[in-house]
């Protein structure tokens, strides 16, 4: 009897189940928002990346409908062939204005933006320095590039400098890659100091602003603006699927950088252009971000309010956070799962994040501008109950 070459998949799944790494999708019905219906249960939503509450904003919905009626449901091809619309270019120029850069380029996803950009900028003769807590798209982009990849401890710029001192001269080009807001922790990269290190060692810097765009900075431009680094040479990446409430990714930077990526970023060249609906919705969202700063103010009021409430609860160790992402440390996978299940029974959606996604288990909370103080109070009451009642 011949061996089945796919038998290893069942064995690997058994290992995943034993480790507590099992993942399941949940069916959401209706519009996204602070109150959602998942698998038939109405829950307060503290697990969304829709930080400004724009994914259900009628202005974005109407923009998407009008674009679909005018341009169809799909872009039909690569933007270099049949997929380019003026709408795409309008969005890119709006992003460049928001980010205060010369130009921008829109990709089909944030993941594609990181993969294609990193692989275009560096290759086998080059060096990449990567924060240990970076998003997997940054790390996988580094692997795809073929460059030598070195990790440095999370936000440890002393170790980063030591690694550059030791290795930089051996390579033609060097790229430092980092999140601005670290997506599974909520803390912020010390970008001003990192840019100083990069300048001292003649390094390029790519900053992933996926969780910073629309949230941080006086104008919502992100972590670079928040840290006073606007105008410093950088490759600024972000998504259109979080605070912007649509789908896609972007790179913003100098005009030569963007023109180079049009010629060398494979994930842009060989991908179908972003759909007209997604493009129009994102363009409408950027306009909202630029013209309604009070929406961002409400988000930060909610962040401050929740932190004040959590500080009054015992036995809830919080990870450091400078964003709308607030994480509660859990001692192990099972405790995190039990905690999350108790919260769901209390009407709260707040998910357990476990290895291998993160080094240690935690409950990850995310806030939206559209959360009310009463909803935040309900979350805090449920958390207090979970401390007492959730199995350990």
N, C-alpha and C positions, 0 to 999 in steps of 0.2 A: 504493500500500500504506500503510495507516494505521500510525502509530507506536504501539508498545505502551507505555502509561503506566507500566508497572512495570519497564521496561528499566533505569532508574536504579539499581535494587536490585542487579543484577548488577555494575554498574560500582562501586558503593560497596563491595560485597564484595571485589572485586579490590583496591581500595585498602586495605582492612583486611588482606588476606592479604600484600600487599607490605610493609606497615608492621610485620608480625610481631604483629598484635593478634588473631590467630585464637584462638577459644575453643572447647573441646569439653567435653561432659559425660562423666563416668566412671560406670560402673555399679558400685554397691556392693552386695554380697550379705552377708547375715547381719547381726548386731547391730553397731552402732557401738562403738568402743572404741579402745584403744591399738594393737591389732592388727586390721587389717581386710583384706577381700578385695575388690580393685578389678579389674574386668575379668579375673578369674581369677588375679591375682597377690596373694600375701599380703605385706602391707607393714606396717611400723611407722608409725603415724599421728602425724605432727607437723604436721597441717594442719587440725585440728578446733577449733571454738569451744566444744566440750563441756568446758569448763575443769574442772569438778568430776566429770566422768565419770558424770553422772546420766542421760544419754539411754538407757542400757541397764540402769539400776538396776531391780531387780525390783519395788521398792515403787512406782515410777512406772508400770511396766507393769501391775501389778495394779490400781492406781487407775484407769488408763485403761480396762482391761477391765470393771471394775465399773461405771464411769460409762456405758460403751457399753451394757452389759446393762440398766442402769436407765433410761437416757434416749435411747438410740438413737445412730446414727452422726453425725447432724448436728443443728444447732440450728434449722434449717428456716426461719429468717427473722431479720430485724432484731430486736434485743433490745427495741425499742420496740413490736414487734408480737407475734410468737409465739416469739422466740428466747431469751428470758431465763429462766435457771434460778437457783435459790438458789446453786448451785455457782459461778456467775459472781460473785455478790456475796461469797461466802466467799473466793474468790481475791482479789478487790479489797481486802477488809479485811485479808487476810494480807499483801498487798504493802504496804499503808499501814503496817501494824505494822513490817514489815521496814525500810521507808524512813523510819519515824518521821515520817509526815505524817498529816494529818487524814483523807485519803481517797485513792482511786485509781480509775482507769477502765481496763478491759481492752479492747484493740483486736484485730483479726484478725491484725495483724502490726506489727512495729516501724516499718516503712516507713509504714504507714497511720496509726500514732500520730503520727509527725512531720508528715506531710502535713496531716492534719486539724487538729492542734493549732495549728500555726503559722498556717495559713490562718484559723483561728477567732480568734486573738489579735490579728492585725494585718491591715491592708488598705492601700488606695492612699494614704492620708494619713500612713502610718507608715514607720518606718525599721527595717531589720534589719542588724545587724553580724554577720558570719560569719567564723569562722576559716578560713583558706585550705585547711586539711587536713580540714575537716569531712566527714562521711559524705554521700553524694549525697542521701539522703532529707531531710537538713536543708536542703541547698541547693534541692532541688526543691520542698520545702514553702514556702520563701521565694519562689520564682518563682510558685507557684500563688497565694500570698496577694496578689500585686500590689503589695506594699510595695516601697519603694526598697531595693535590696540593695547593701551595700558589704562587700567583703572586707577583712580585716586580715591582715597577715603572721602566719604560724603562731606562736601563743602570744606575739605581740608586743603587750603591753598598753600600751606607750608609744604605738604607732601607733593602737591602739584608742582611747585617751584623746584623741589629737589629732583623730581623725575625729569623735568625739563633740563635742569643743570646737568644731569647725567646723560640724557639721551638725545637732546634736541639736535646737536651738531651732526648726528649720524644720519639725519634724514633731510630730504629736500624741502618738503613742506610739512607743516604741523597744524592740526586743527583741534581746538578744545571744544568739546560738546557738552552742553549742560541744559537742564530744564531751568526756567526762571522760577516757577512754582513747581515743586516736586509733587506729582499727582497723587501719590499714595501716602504722603506725610503732611503736605500743606505748608511746609516751610519754604523759605525763599533763598535762592542763591545770592551770595554777596557779590553782585555783578560788578560794581565799581572796582573792587579789589581784584577780581578775576581779570577784568580788562587790563588793569595795570600789569599783572603777571604776563598776560598774552603779549602786550606791547614790548615788555622787556626781553622776551624770547622770540620775537618775530613770528607770532602764531596768529592764525585765523581763529575766529570764535563763532560758533553756531549756538544761538540761544533758542530753545524750544519754549515758545510763549503760549502753548496750548491752553494752560489754565490761568494765564495772566492777561491775555487779550480781553479787553472790555471790562476787566475787573480792577486792575492796578493802574496807577498813574493818574495824573490830573485830568487827562483827556481820555483815559481808558486805553492808552496805547500799549500798556503791559508793564512787565517788570523792568525793562530797560528804561522807560520813562520814569517809573517809580524810583529807581536807584540813581537818577540823575545822569544817565549815560546816553541820552539822546544825541545822535550825531557821531558817536564813536563807531569806527568801522566794525561791522558785524553782519552776520547772516542771521536774519530774524525769521524764524519759522513759527507758524501758528495754525490753528484749526478754525474752521467755520462751523463746527458742530457742537461747540460748548456755549460760551456766552453769546456767540453770534446766532445760535439757534437754527442752523441749517446743516449743510454737509459739505465736506471738502477741506482742503488745506491750502496754505500759501507760504511763499518765501518772499520776504521784503528786504531790500537792500539797495546797493548802488546800481545805476543803470548798466554798467559793464557786467556785474554779477548776474543780473537777471537775463541779459542778452546771452551770456555764456550758458546759463542753464537751459535756455530755449534750444541750444544746439547740443547739449551734452547730458541733460537729465533724462535718462531713459524712461523713468516712470511718468514723465510728462509727455515725452515724444511719442511713446507707443501706447498711451492710454486714451480712451475716449474722453472728450471734453466734459466738464461738469454739466449736468443737465440744466436746461433753461430755468426750471422751477427752483432748483437749489441755488443757482447763481443769482436770480432775482431776489429770492428771500434773503440771501446773505447781504446783498447790496442794500436792501431795505433796513436790515439790522445795523449795518455800519452807520447808516444815516441816523438811526435812533441813538446809537452810542454817542455820536458826535453832538446831537442836539438835545439830549435828555440826560444830563449828568445827574439829575436827581434820582434816576433809577439806580445808578451805581452808588449814590449816597445811601439809599435805602438798604442796599445789600450790606454795606459796611456798618450801618446801624444795627442790622440783624446779627452780624458777626460779633460786634461788641456786646450786644445784649445776651447772646447765647453764652459767650465766654464768662460773663459776669454770673450768670445762673449756674454754670457748671462749676465755677470756683466754690460755690456753696455746698456742693455735693461731696461727701467723703468717698474714698476708695474708687475714684475715677481718674486714673493717671492719664493725663493728656500729653500727646506728643507736641513738640513746638510747632506753632502754626502762625503764618503771616498772611493767610488767605481765607477763602470761603470753605476750605477743606479743613475739618477738625477731626482728629483721630484719637480714639481712646484705646490705650494699650491693653491687650489681653494676654494672659500668661501662656495660653496654648490654643491649638486649633479648636478643640472641642468646646472650650469655654466661649470662644468667639462665636461659634455656631449656635450654642445655647442662648447666648446673649441676644443675638440677632433674631432668633426664633421667638424669644420672649417679647422683644419689641414689636415684632409683627403681630403677635397675639394681642398686644395693647394698641394696635392700630398704627404702628410706625414702620415705615420702610427705611431701614438703616442696615447696610450689608456688612457681613464679616469678610474682611480681606485676609487671605491666608497665604503661606508659602505654597508654591515657589514665586508667586507674584511679588511678595514682600518677604524680608528676612524674618519678621516676627508678626504674629497675628494681631489684628486690631479691628475695631468698629470704625468705619469711615463715614463721617457725617458731612454732608454738603448743604450749604445754605443758598437760598435764592432771594432776589430782591422782593419777590412777591409773597414770601412767607410773612404771616402776621405775628405780632407778639403772642397772641393766644395760641397759635400753632406751635411756637417755640416753647411756650410754657407746657403744652401737652407733651412735647418731646422730653423735656426735663423731668416731668412727673414719671413718664415711662422709664427713663433711665434710672431714676431713683428706685423704682420698683424692680428693675432688672438686677440692680446691685444686690438686693435682698433675696429675690426669688429665683433668678436664673441659675440652673444647676452649674456647678463648677467642675 
